Amino acid sequence: MIPPFPLYLFDLDGTLVDSAADICGTIQQVLHACGRRDVSDALLRRYIGRHLIDLFTDLEFPPESIDQMVADYRAIYTAGGHVNTTVYPGVVEMLRGLGGLKSTATTKGTPTTRVILEKFDLIKYFNHVQGTDGFPAKPEPDVILKSLEILGVSPRECLMIGDAPSDMEAGRRAGVQTCAVRYGYGDLEAMAGFKPDFWIDHPSELIH
């Protein structure tokens, strides 16, 4: 059983919302425009939660083209309106029933994160919304440390919930406890390598 925490930090994609169709579809549009049609959605799903620079670098695009590809992705993704994104079953009930402060710790920028939380009427459950704004993305711990700073909470009083190895690594590096989500997109074996403090199969398991 997971004990109560003063602060809960949530990853967004693969943890609160199932957004793979919109994310992978947008990446495919960018890749197709660059002449690449050989990249599977299964591969792309494994990069959800990491910065797009990592993906495009691993796909061996030249560094000078990657900034424009990221900009193109963001423009297309925003214009798409998140029409294929859904909230995971049990998330609303979990957020409604969970005590403590709540914030986000996502690779998305704060404005985009806020738009998605507002679209699905989740924002009312959050005391703060924190995305990756001008600092390194997970697995660097910066996005977690920013919420701790703003909300005035110490690392030992915080639980980071996410579905990706980068969430678990960032949590470890920030000194917070971690909870790995099995229903998202992440590699379970890779997440296990960071020895999460807790595992859940459904959002309801966070409620005490």
Backbone as CSV, one residue per row, in Angstrom:
resi,resn,N_x,N_y,N_z,CA_x,CA_y,CA_z,C_x,C_y,C_z
1,MET,0.847,-1.203,0.000,0.000,0.000,0.000,0.879,1.248,0.000
2,ILE,0.507,2.227,-0.783,1.281,3.463,-0.898,0.841,4.431,0.181
3,PRO,1.754,4.901,1.017,1.373,5.853,2.070,1.063,7.226,1.481
4,PRO,0.396,8.091,2.230,0.125,9.440,1.735,1.393,10.284,1.676
5,PHE,1.428,11.191,0.713,2.552,12.111,0.545,2.029,13.547,0.546
6,PRO,2.824,14.490,1.056,2.424,15.900,0.982,2.343,16.430,-0.446
7,LEU,3.155,15.849,-1.364,3.166,16.322,-2.754,3.258,15.132,-3.708
8,TYR,2.406,15.178,-4.734,2.435,14.196,-5.809,2.787,14.913,-7.108
9,LEU,3.801,14.418,-7.811,4.175,14.954,-9.114,3.827,13.923,-10.181
10,PHE,3.097,14.357,-11.205,2.636,13.446,-12.235,3.271,13.761,-13.584
11,ASP,3.825,12.729,-14.199,4.081,12.795,-15.628,2.722,12.920,-16.315
12,LEU,2.708,13.360,-17.562,1.429,13.561,-18.261,1.146,12.430,-19.249
13,ASP,1.947,12.337,-20.305,1.708,11.363,-21.373,2.028,9.949,-20.902
14,GLY,1.053,9.061,-20.981,1.254,7.692,-20.540,0.999,7.479,-19.065
15,THR,0.682,8.558,-18.351,0.410,8.469,-16.912,-0.980,9.000,-16.588
16,LEU,-1.271,10.218,-17.032,-2.611,10.788,-16.862,-3.450,10.654,-18.123
17,VAL,-2.817,10.836,-19.285,-3.551,10.777,-20.555,-2.878,9.826,-21.528
18,ASP,-3.712,9.183,-22.342,-3.226,8.327,-23.427,-3.178,9.188,-24.685
19,SER,-2.004,9.674,-24.983,-1.815,10.647,-26.062,-0.945,10.107,-27.184
20,ALA,-0.682,8.795,-27.179,0.258,8.229,-28.149,-0.186,8.454,-29.588
21,ALA,-1.497,8.350,-29.860,-1.973,8.507,-31.236,-1.660,9.898,-31.769
22,ASP,-1.892,10.928,-30.942,-1.608,12.296,-31.385,-0.100,12.547,-31.493
23,ILE,0.655,12.072,-30.518,2.105,12.300,-30.529,2.761,11.574,-31.694
24,CYS,2.485,10.278,-31.821,3.124,9.499,-32.891,2.653,9.962,-34.266
25,GLY,1.365,10.289,-34.375,0.858,10.779,-35.656,1.533,12.058,-36.092
26,THR,1.770,12.952,-35.131,2.441,14.214,-35.454,3.901,13.979,-35.836
27,ILE,4.583,13.131,-35.092,5.977,12.824,-35.431,6.057,12.219,-36.831
28,GLN,5.125,11.327,-37.157,5.132,10.713,-38.487,4.962,11.760,-39.580
29,GLN,4.128,12.770,-39.347,3.982,13.837,-40.340,5.302,14.550,-40.575
30,VAL,6.023,14.821,-39.491,7.315,15.497,-39.608,8.320,14.597,-40.329
31,LEU,8.330,13.320,-39.971,9.250,12.384,-40.612,8.936,12.215,-42.093
32,HIS,7.657,12.112,-42.440,7.267,11.962,-43.846,7.711,13.170,-44.665
33,ALA,7.585,14.368,-44.061,8.016,15.580,-44.762,9.515,15.576,-45.020
34,CYS,10.242,14.809,-44.221,11.697,14.699,-44.389,12.082,13.453,-45.180
35,GLY,11.086,12.766,-45.734,11.367,11.608,-46.571,11.519,10.293,-45.844
36,ARG,11.161,10.255,-44.536,11.307,9.021,-43.774,9.933,8.387,-43.538
37,ARG,9.751,7.181,-44.052,8.507,6.436,-43.839,8.794,5.042,-43.283
38,ASP,9.972,4.896,-42.696,10.417,3.578,-42.229,10.408,3.449,-40.712
39,VAL,9.831,4.426,-40.022,9.869,4.434,-38.557,8.503,3.993,-38.022
40,SER,8.485,2.968,-37.217,7.225,2.423,-36.709,6.705,3.234,-35.524
41,ASP,5.384,3.199,-35.343,4.791,3.830,-34.161,5.286,3.150,-32.889
42,ALA,5.549,1.843,-32.959,6.042,1.122,-31.778,7.365,1.711,-31.300
43,LEU,8.242,2.051,-32.234,9.499,2.691,-31.856,9.244,4.069,-31.268
44,LEU,8.370,4.835,-31.896,8.102,6.191,-31.426,7.523,6.201,-30.016
45,ARG,6.670,5.228,-29.706,6.067,5.166,-28.369,7.131,5.050,-27.289
46,ARG,8.241,4.398,-27.596,9.292,4.226,-26.594,10.008,5.540,-26.289
47,TYR,9.844,6.528,-27.154,10.474,7.832,-26.936,9.543,8.833,-26.265
48,ILE,8.284,8.475,-26.073,7.355,9.397,-25.421,7.849,9.668,-24.002
49,GLY,7.936,10.929,-23.658,8.483,11.309,-22.362,9.917,11.787,-22.440
50,ARG,10.570,11.528,-23.564,11.912,12.052,-23.789,11.833,13.218,-24.764
51,HIS,12.892,14.004,-24.827,12.885,15.149,-25.736,12.980,14.657,-27.176
52,LEU,12.304,15.375,-28.069,12.341,15.016,-29.489,13.748,15.051,-30.069
53,ILE,14.607,15.869,-29.490,15.987,15.921,-29.968,16.631,14.536,-29.866
54,ASP,16.331,13.812,-28.777,16.879,12.462,-28.614,16.424,11.554,-29.751
55,LEU,15.131,11.614,-30.065,14.586,10.762,-31.129,15.218,11.087,-32.472
56,PHE,15.195,12.354,-32.847,15.691,12.734,-34.164,17.207,12.499,-34.282
57,THR,17.921,12.646,-33.180,19.356,12.350,-33.190,19.584,10.858,-33.394
58,ASP,18.819,10.030,-32.683,18.969,8.584,-32.821,18.571,8.101,-34.217
59,LEU,17.683,8.845,-34.878,17.298,8.509,-36.250,18.286,9.065,-37.270
60,GLU,19.366,9.669,-36.763,20.505,10.125,-37.572,20.177,11.288,-38.500
61,PHE,19.286,12.169,-38.037,19.089,13.416,-38.769,20.236,14.366,-38.444
62,PRO,20.664,15.188,-39.396,21.769,16.114,-39.128,21.371,17.141,-38.075
63,PRO,22.300,17.470,-37.183,21.980,18.401,-36.089,21.382,19.719,-36.563
64,GLU,21.815,20.197,-37.719,21.335,21.503,-38.180,19.875,21.483,-38.608
65,SER,19.293,20.317,-38.810,17.891,20.240,-39.226,16.941,19.962,-38.069
66,ILE,17.479,19.583,-36.926,16.625,19.089,-35.843,15.799,20.197,-35.199
67,ASP,16.364,21.382,-35.022,15.594,22.469,-34.400,14.327,22.767,-35.198
68,GLN,14.438,22.791,-36.527,13.268,23.057,-37.360,12.263,21.914,-37.273
69,MET,12.755,20.681,-37.189,11.860,19.533,-37.057,11.080,19.600,-35.747
70,VAL,11.748,19.990,-34.686,11.063,20.137,-33.392,10.016,21.243,-33.476
71,ALA,10.376,22.355,-34.115,9.423,23.461,-34.268,8.217,23.034,-35.102
72,ASP,8.460,22.280,-36.167,7.365,21.787,-37.000,6.456,20.867,-36.197
73,TYR,7.057,19.981,-35.412,6.259,19.082,-34.571,5.352,19.887,-33.644
74,ARG,5.910,20.848,-32.963,5.129,21.610,-31.987,3.971,22.352,-32.648
75,ALA,4.213,22.902,-33.831,3.151,23.622,-34.534,2.023,22.673,-34.947
76,ILE,2.380,21.531,-35.507,1.377,20.565,-35.956,0.626,19.976,-34.766
77,TYR,1.365,19.638,-33.712,0.756,19.022,-32.529,-0.252,19.964,-31.875
78,THR,0.116,21.223,-31.747,-0.774,22.201,-31.132,-2.015,22.413,-31.983
79,ALA,-1.820,22.529,-33.300,-2.956,22.768,-34.202,-3.915,21.584,-34.243
80,GLY,-3.424,20.393,-33.917,-4.262,19.200,-33.974,-5.341,19.140,-32.922
81,GLY,-5.192,19.904,-31.854,-6.240,19.986,-30.848,-6.390,18.762,-29.965
82,HIS,-5.420,17.834,-29.998,-5.428,16.667,-29.106,-6.708,15.837,-29.257
83,VAL,-7.186,15.710,-30.487,-8.485,15.060,-30.714,-8.443,13.558,-30.469
84,ASN,-7.273,12.953,-30.522,-7.166,11.511,-30.311,-6.620,11.156,-28.924
85,THR,-6.515,12.158,-28.065,-6.022,11.951,-26.704,-7.198,11.702,-25.766
86,THR,-7.012,10.771,-24.834,-8.048,10.470,-23.847,-7.426,10.381,-22.459
87,VAL,-8.259,10.573,-21.457,-7.823,10.407,-20.069,-7.919,8.931,-19.707
88,TYR,-6.892,8.404,-19.065,-6.932,7.001,-18.658,-8.067,6.753,-17.667
89,PRO,-8.727,5.608,-17.764,-9.783,5.271,-16.797,-9.248,5.314,-15.364
90,GLY,-10.001,5.939,-14.497,-9.622,6.013,-13.090,-8.828,7.236,-12.695
91,VAL,-8.338,7.993,-13.676,-7.506,9.160,-13.351,-8.314,10.247,-12.648
92,VAL,-9.493,10.552,-13.153,-10.315,11.605,-12.539,-10.646,11.245,-11.101
93,GLU,-11.081,10.005,-10.888,-11.444,9.567,-9.541,-10.232,9.591,-8.614
94,MET,-9.073,9.224,-9.149,-7.852,9.254,-8.344,-7.497,10.671,-7.937
95,LEU,-7.498,11.595,-8.900,-7.148,12.974,-8.591,-8.140,13.595,-7.608
96,ARG,-9.407,13.250,-7.776,-10.446,13.782,-6.894,-10.275,13.263,-5.473
97,GLY,-9.876,12.018,-5.328,-9.809,11.408,-4.013,-8.462,11.488,-3.327
98,LEU,-7.437,11.932,-4.049,-6.081,11.951,-3.501,-5.828,13.242,-2.740
99,GLY,-5.386,13.119,-1.500,-5.039,14.305,-0.722,-3.679,14.841,-1.119
100,GLY,-3.241,15.880,-0.433,-1.927,16.446,-0.694,-1.910,17.411,-1.866
101,LEU,-0.770,18.049,-2.072,-0.571,18.939,-3.207,-0.295,18.116,-4.456
102,LYS,-0.639,18.685,-5.616,-0.419,17.983,-6.884,0.184,18.950,-7.897
103,SER,1.177,18.447,-8.622,1.786,19.209,-9.701,2.157,18.238,-10.811
104,THR,2.629,18.783,-11.924,3.062,17.957,-13.045,4.576,18.027,-13.185
105,ALA,5.122,17.018,-13.824,6.558,16.983,-14.135,6.682,16.291,-15.486
106,THR,6.533,17.074,-16.544,6.441,16.540,-17.895,7.469,17.178,-18.816
107,THR,7.804,16.455,-19.876,8.717,16.990,-20.881,8.046,18.061,-21.727
108,LYS,6.723,18.040,-21.801,6.013,19.113,-22.506,6.286,20.452,-21.827
109,GLY,6.159,21.531,-22.586,6.231,22.855,-21.995,5.010,23.118,-21.129
110,THR,5.143,24.044,-20.200,4.029,24.355,-19.300,2.781,24.823,-20.045
111,PRO,2.861,25.712,-21.052,1.633,26.134,-21.733,0.869,24.975,-22.370
112,THR,1.574,24.067,-23.046,0.905,22.922,-23.671,0.307,22.005,-22.612
113,THR,1.036,21.788,-21.540,0.523,20.961,-20.441,-0.759,21.546,-19.890
114,ARG,-0.775,22.846,-19.700,-1.962,23.512,-19.161,-3.149,23.369,-20.118
115,VAL,-2.905,23.511,-21.413,-3.976,23.368,-22.408,-4.618,21.986,-22.311
116,ILE,-3.795,20.943,-22.196,-4.323,19.578,-22.137,-5.094,19.355,-20.842
117,LEU,-4.570,19.822,-19.721,-5.282,19.668,-18.455,-6.603,20.426,-18.476
118,GLU,-6.616,21.585,-19.113,-7.869,22.348,-19.219,-8.856,21.650,-20.141
119,LYS,-8.377,21.107,-21.252,-9.255,20.444,-22.217,-10.026,19.295,-21.564
120,PHE,-9.359,18.574,-20.686,-9.989,17.411,-20.063,-10.480,17.694,-18.642
121,ASP,-10.543,18.981,-18.284,-11.079,19.412,-16.988,-10.315,18.792,-15.816
122,LEU,-9.015,18.609,-15.992,-8.184,18.067,-14.927,-7.461,19.161,-14.144
123,ILE,-7.393,20.347,-14.712,-6.546,21.383,-14.118,-7.024,21.784,-12.728
124,LYS,-8.308,21.610,-12.468,-8.847,22.010,-11.164,-8.288,21.171,-10.018
125,TYR,-7.685,20.048,-10.330,-7.125,19.192,-9.290,-5.672,19.524,-8.966
126,PHE,-5.076,20.451,-9.715,-3.643,20.718,-9.572,-3.382,22.055,-8.887
127,ASN,-2.442,22.021,-7.953,-2.002,23.246,-7.280,-0.982,24.011,-8.104
128,HIS,-0.312,23.296,-9.015,0.707,23.921,-9.858,0.834,23.083,-11.123
129,VAL,1.188,23.722,-12.214,1.453,23.024,-13.473,2.881,23.354,-13.883
130,GLN,3.713,22.329,-14.010,5.118,22.549,-14.357,5.525,21.678,-15.529
131,GLY,5.951,22.334,-16.590,6.524,21.644,-17.731,8.001,21.955,-17.835
132,THR,8.602,21.530,-18.944,10.029,21.737,-19.164,10.214,23.029,-19.958
133,ASP,10.594,24.069,-19.253,10.666,25.418,-19.831,12.082,25.968,-19.741
134,GLY,12.864,25.816,-20.802,14.177,26.433,-20.836,15.230,25.758,-19.981
135,PHE,14.971,24.521,-19.566,15.985,23.768,-18.827,15.961,22.327,-19.324
136,PRO,16.955,21.524,-18.980,17.045,20.164,-19.524,15.847,19.299,-19.147
137,ALA,15.451,18.448,-20.087,14.313,17.552,-19.877,14.726,16.322,-19.081
138,LYS,13.721,15.603,-18.561,13.998,14.313,-17.923,14.789,13.433,-18.898
139,PRO,15.765,12.669,-18.430,15.999,12.238,-17.052,16.738,13.212,-16.145
140,GLU,17.052,14.415,-16.630,17.565,15.423,-15.709,16.457,15.747,-14.696
141,PRO,16.805,16.102,-13.470,15.790,16.281,-12.426,15.155,17.666,-12.374
142,ASP,15.514,18.549,-13.304,15.148,19.967,-13.187,13.651,20.218,-13.048
143,VAL,12.813,19.513,-13.822,11.379,19.778,-13.786,10.785,19.382,-12.435
144,ILE,11.345,18.364,-11.807,10.899,17.970,-10.465,11.350,19.011,-9.444
145,LEU,12.602,19.398,-9.517,13.139,20.360,-8.561,12.411,21.695,-8.634
146,LYS,11.933,22.056,-9.830,11.220,23.335,-9.979,9.923,23.318,-9.191
147,SER,9.159,22.222,-9.281,7.916,22.131,-8.505,8.202,22.133,-7.012
148,LEU,9.237,21.409,-6.584,9.588,21.392,-5.164,9.891,22.806,-4.671
149,GLU,10.629,23.544,-5.497,10.990,24.920,-5.125,9.758,25.808,-5.017
150,ILE,8.901,25.749,-6.024,7.736,26.636,-6.062,6.746,26.316,-4.947
151,LEU,6.558,25.025,-4.662,5.575,24.619,-3.654,6.177,24.508,-2.258
152,GLY,7.482,24.682,-2.142,8.123,24.685,-0.829,8.085,23.346,-0.127
153,VAL,8.288,22.273,-0.903,8.238,20.910,-0.360,9.618,20.272,-0.499
154,SER,10.022,19.508,0.492,11.321,18.840,0.434,11.213,17.558,-0.385
155,PRO,12.310,17.086,-0.965,12.259,15.868,-1.775,11.677,14.668,-1.037
156,ARG,11.981,14.505,0.231,11.511,13.321,0.956,9.986,13.316,1.148
157,GLU,9.351,14.465,0.898,7.893,14.565,1.053,7.154,14.427,-0.276
158,CYS,7.860,13.994,-1.311,7.298,13.995,-2.662,7.330,12.601,-3.280
159,LEU,6.265,12.281,-4.035,6.211,11.055,-4.828,6.067,11.431,-6.291
160,MET,6.985,10.945,-7.124,6.944,11.146,-8.572,6.293,9.932,-9.217
161,ILE,5.222,10.165,-10.000,4.495,9.082,-10.657,4.692,9.213,-12.159
162,GLY,5.193,8.137,-12.794,5.420,8.196,-14.235,5.501,6.819,-14.849
163,ASP,5.505,6.798,-16.179,5.460,5.518,-16.906,6.740,5.213,-17.662
164,ALA,7.772,6.036,-17.498,8.969,5.893,-18.330,10.232,5.793,-17.489
165,PRO,11.255,5.140,-18.016,12.536,5.110,-17.310,13.066,6.506,-16.988
166,SER,12.819,7.459,-17.880,13.304,8.821,-17.621,12.627,9.432,-16.397
167,ASP,11.368,9.061,-16.132,10.689,9.537,-14.924,11.356,8.982,-13.676
168,MET,11.671,7.682,-13.727,12.278,7.037,-12.571,13.688,7.572,-12.317
169,GLU,14.446,7.766,-13.391,15.801,8.296,-13.229,15.767,9.723,-12.705
170,ALA,14.885,10.546,-13.258,14.777,11.932,-12.792,14.381,11.975,-11.317
171,GLY,13.443,11.117,-10.933,13.032,11.068,-9.543,14.168,10.684,-8.620
172,ARG,14.924,9.663,-9.018,16.067,9.247,-8.208,17.075,10.390,-8.068
173,ARG,17.339,11.070,-9.176,18.338,12.151,-9.155,17.859,13.349,-8.346
174,ALA,16.532,13.518,-8.263,15.969,14.623,-7.473,15.844,14.272,-5.995
175,GLY,15.999,12.988,-5.668,15.904,12.575,-4.272,14.498,12.351,-3.769
176,VAL,13.530,12.207,-4.707,12.148,11.942,-4.307,11.865,10.445,-4.415
177,GLN,10.760,10.000,-3.825,10.335,8.625,-4.024,9.620,8.513,-5.368
178,THR,9.611,7.308,-5.917,9.077,7.121,-7.266,8.032,6.020,-7.303
179,CYS,7.075,6.194,-8.204,6.023,5.210,-8.439,5.942,4.955,-9.939
180,ALA,6.178,3.720,-10.335,6.173,3.350,-11.750,4.789,2.866,-12.166
181,VAL,4.316,3.383,-13.294,3.012,3.037,-13.857,3.197,1.946,-14.913
182,ARG,2.493,0.843,-14.766,2.624,-0.264,-15.711,1.729,-0.114,-16.934
183,TYR,0.724,0.772,-16.892,-0.244,0.849,-17.984,0.143,1.847,-19.071
184,GLY,1.302,2.504,-18.943,1.695,3.521,-19.914,2.521,2.957,-21.053
185,TYR,3.505,3.742,-21.519,4.267,3.384,-22.709,5.674,2.875,-22.393
186,GLY,6.080,2.968,-21.139,7.481,2.758,-20.813,7.918,1.304,-20.828
187,ASP,9.213,1.119,-20.948,9.847,-0.185,-20.887,9.906,-0.601,-19.416
188,LEU,9.145,-1.641,-19.048,9.037,-2.030,-17.648,10.373,-2.517,-17.090
189,GLU,11.108,-3.245,-17.897,12.401,-3.740,-17.435,13.370,-2.591,-17.190
190,ALA,13.362,-1.614,-18.090,14.239,-0.455,-17.910,13.830,0.354,-16.680
191,MET,12.512,0.493,-16.461,12.061,1.205,-15.267,12.493,0.470,-14.006
192,ALA,12.391,-0.849,-14.024,12.765,-1.643,-12.853,14.228,-1.444,-12.485
193,GLY,15.050,-1.134,-13.485,16.461,-0.899,-13.230,16.718,0.271,-12.300
194,PHE,15.750,1.192,-12.200,15.896,2.343,-11.305,15.245,2.102,-9.952
195,LYS,14.783,0.853,-9.725,14.238,0.434,-8.434,13.166,1.401,-7.908
196,PRO,12.048,1.522,-8.631,10.960,2.368,-8.123,10.526,1.928,-6.725
197,ASP,10.112,2.888,-5.923,9.638,2.566,-4.576,8.290,1.857,-4.614
198,PHE,7.486,2.169,-5.634,6.163,1.574,-5.763,5.869,1.296,-7.231
199,TRP,4.948,0.342,-7.477,4.427,0.055,-8.813,2.907,0.068,-8.743
200,ILE,2.249,0.560,-9.800,0.787,0.489,-9.855,0.350,0.021,-11.246
201,ASP,-0.786,-0.672,-11.264,-1.416,-1.106,-12.504,-2.621,-0.258,-12.868
202,HIS,-3.084,0.566,-11.927,-4.282,1.382,-12.128,-4.179,2.620,-11.246
203,PRO,-4.656,3.768,-11.720,-4.548,4.992,-10.904,-5.165,4.876,-9.515
204,SER,-6.186,4.059,-9.363,-6.867,3.945,-8.074,-5.943,3.455,-6.972
205,GLU,-4.844,2.803,-7.340,-3.931,2.273,-6.332,-3.161,3.357,-5.590
206,LEU,-3.235,4.600,-6.066,-2.599,5.710,-5.364,-3.431,6.207,-4.184
207,ILE,-4.720,5.897,-4.197,-5.623,6.396,-3.151,-5.549,5.471,-1.947
208,HIS,-5.393,6.064,-0.781,-5.281,5.248,0.428,-6.674,5.091,1.041
